[in-house]
Amino acid sequence: MKKILSVFLLLAILVSSPIVAVRSCAASYVGNSNKIQYTFNEETKTLIVYGNGKYSNDVQRGDPFDLAEGGLFDRAPWCNEVEMVVVQEGVENLANDLFRGFSNLKAAYIPKSVNEIVWAFPDCYNLSDIYYPGTITQWNTINFPYQRQKRIHVDYRDSETHEHSFIYPATHILGSETGWITESKKTYYLTDENVALYGIQTIDGKTYVFDDVTGELLKGKVSFDGAAYITSKTDGHMMYGKVKCDGKYYVTHKTTGKMLYGYIQYNGKKYVMSKKTGEMLYGKVRCDGKYYIASKIDGHLFLNAKVKCDGKTYYTDKTGAIKN
């Protein structure tokens, strides 16, 4: 969490501050109509691209990062040092092959002014994160054909609900695979549009709960939108009725899967569930000011019964409550 927040803080400084670099790159590059400039900060390994307008989409006729005396894609030595590219607001596109072969590039910040990326990142095999200060709807309007086998996580800002912060990390994943995928021991589900699913979703007849920020599949006892659920620790599908999780029993609604609390009925029997954790209670238990005797074997309440518990004898009424 701290690492991610520090990245966002650095981006905020780089995007909003005047250009200050330890070492400047080659001369500024003239695009279609305006100058697009760039500087390289050797200390932070960050390449900052700024200006107004578009790059020519034919980089082969004027690659800004080529050595003047070099051949096609004969990159300047510092290009292999770049770990982050920050494109500032005003730049409208990233041309074909613009960052080709930036072998150590790990992350890129793309402003909302960019409406076309085309094939700007071929052979950037370490690129794993793109930061975008707009919504996923805005991102989807950008022309950005997929260029590599490795997936890229695009972290976007939801301007309606997260006005001053980014959402991370797997909000949108670019890759050749769709459906169920696993990365870093975390599971996601990608639609045919390469968008990760969030919240409660039904897939192939089974219901699952995905984190509403990261899109990660949640397993075990999970919470979403103010309710608790029990999902399989094996494949994450939602479980219904009387279920066991981490050695404790719970009862979830047969239709919604929401965890039930307090005094409940399930399959013709009464139970008392903890109002805090939802777990099934046993023995002499209290709920809503009344005491009940619950079986120490399966938790069901004894109704209209004479029952012994912890060496004492109790009489219960038709609800299972102990008579005075």
Buried (B, 14 or more C-beta within 10 A) or exposed (E): EEEEEEBBEBBBEBBEEEBEBEEEBBEBBBBEEBEBBBBBBEEBBBBBBBBBBBBBBEBEEEBBBBEEEEEEBEBBEBBEBBBBBBBBEBBBBBBBBBBBBBBBBBBBBBBBBBEBBBBBBBBBBEBBBBBBBBBBEBBBEBEBEEBBEEBBBBBBBBEEEEEEEBBBBBBBBBBEEBEEBEBEEBBBBBEEEBBBBBEBBEEEEEBBBBBEBBBBBBBEBBEBEEBBBBBBEEEBBBBBBBBEBEEBBBBBBEEEBBBBBEBBEBEEBBBBBBEEBBBBBBEBBEBEEBBBBBBEEEBBBBBEEEBEBEEEEBEBBEEBBBEE
